[in-house]
């Protein structure tokens, strides 16, 4: 497989300006040929990284860093602002793809899965760290399913989705 610089040069693009555009478009085109499970897995990895970087029961997360760090307040504000933006994008995509009924259904399925795991002894929510890891994992699953649902709907229906624009 050729590296990006060789491919960009072969297509007549200089290794500078057009390189970034080529890498960016190649990254998104790579998702085009993936099946739904690969897309869902990729979105789950992204969601897990964001959620667990923001909060987890260990000391290595944004939440604990903001509480205990001696860093400047501007650094903390910048990091929290970036996290809020990313969480907002994930939540917006999940809400847009699933809708209100879909989100309620996902929360219901999550509740049933939790009940099943507790009932069969696989999950003990009396341990605080186990409950926190499980909750953050469920949030990541909700984000991942929400972000991948649009792709599944397009593939099942054979239709392209478009954004609705209000012309008021």
N, C-alpha and C positions, 0 to 999 in steps of 0.2 A: 504494500500500500504506500502510495506516494505521500510525502509530507505536504502540508498545506502550502509552504513556500514554493515548492517545485510545481505544484498544480497551479497556483496563482500565476507564476511566471510563465508556465506553458500556455495559459489562457490569455496572455498578453497584459496581465496586470502587474504593475510594479510591486515589489515586495513591501512597499510602505502603505500607501493610502488604501488601495484596493484590497490589501491583505485582510484588514479587519472586517470589511464588508463581506469578503469571501468566507472567512471563518464563521461569521455570524449567520449567514444564510445557510451554510453547510450544516451548522449545528441544528437548525430548525428543520431542514430538509431531511435530516437523519431520522426524525420522528415519523415522517410520512409513511415509511414502509414497515413500521413496527406493528405487531399485533396488539390487541387490547391489553393482554396480560403484561407485556413488556412496558407499555405506556403506563399502566396502573402501578407497576413495580417502580418505575422511574419516578413517578409523582409521589409515591409513598416514601421513597428515599429522600426526595426534596423536602417533603413535609416533616419527616422525622428529624432531619438536620435542623430545620427551622424551629420546630417545637422543642426539641431537646436542647438546642443551643440557647433558647430563651429560658426554659425552665426544666430542671430535672432534680432529683433528690440529692445529687452530689454537689460538691462545691464548684464544679466547673460549668457554670451557666451564667447567662446575663443577669438573671435575678439576683443570684448570690454575689456577683461581681459588683453590681450597683449598690448592694447593701454594705459590703465590707471593704470595697476598694477606696484607696486614698486618692484616686484619680480626680482630675478636675471635673467640676460639675458639667462643663460644656462637653467633655468626652462622654460622660454618662448620658447626657441629653441626646447627643448625636446617636449613640448606640441604641438607646430606647426608641428614638424617633425612627431609625431604620427598621427596627423590629416591628414597630407598630405599622409601618407602611407595608412590610412583607406580610404580616398577619392580615392586614386589611385586604391586600390583593388576594390572598388565599381564601379568605372568608367570602369576598365578593364573587370569586370564581365558583366556589362551592354553592353559594346561594343562587347564582345565575343559572348554573347547570342543573341543580337539583330542584330548585324552587322550594316553596314553603312546605308543600306536601312531601316532597322528596327528603327534605331535612328532617321533618317529623318522622318519616319512615326510617331514616338512618338512625335517628336517636332511639326509636323503638327497637330496631334490630340490635343496636348496641346494648340496650338494656336487657333484651332477651339473651344475648350472648353472655353478658355479665352474670345474669341469673344462672344460666346453664353452667358456666365455669365455677361459680360458687357452689352450686348444688351438687356438682360432681367432685368437689374437692380440689380442683385445679387452681383456684384463686382464693386467697385469703386476704380480704380487704381490711382486716383488723391491724395488719402491719402497715404502718404509714408509708414507708418507701415503696412497698409493693403496690399500694393503691395509687401512689403518685405516678409510678412508671406505667401502670395500666391505663390510667386516665390520660396521660400524655400520648400513649400509643393509640388510644381510641380517637382522640382529637386528630392525630395524624392520619388515621384511616379515613375519618370524615373528610378531611381536606383532600386527600388523594382521590377518593371516590368522586368527590365533587369536581375536581379538576379533570378527571378522566372521563366523566360521564358524557360530555359533549361529543367526544370521539366515538364512544360506543353508540350513541344515538345516531350519529351520522352514518356509521358503518351498518347499523341494523336497518335504517330507513332508506339508505342510499341517497339521501338528500343532504344538501349543504345547509348549514345553519347561517343565518344572517342576524345582524343586530337590528333591533327595532329602534327606529328613530322617531322621536316625537317632534313634529314640525310646528309646534306652537310657539 
